[in-house]
């Protein structure tokens, strides 16, 4: 019979806990976009990044709805106070979403 190394078992257990990923999912529309594509992220910042990537992909395909939404959002980015308020509002909305 082989000896059991209990420290390894606890290491594995703690690694599994540390690696737990809590994703959230929102639609493009919930992220102020124009479609029902599902966007995933662990944090509000990651969700925003993934939403931007989706928007850029759709714009690259020539999707006019996404192009218009992105143009509108770009205009709002010129006002730092508006960006701060938008981020605070989105963080609240993200926090309210259930985990997957």
Beta strands, then each sheet from edge to edge (+ up, - down):
strand 1: 24-27
strand 2: 38-41
sheet 1: 1+ 2-
end
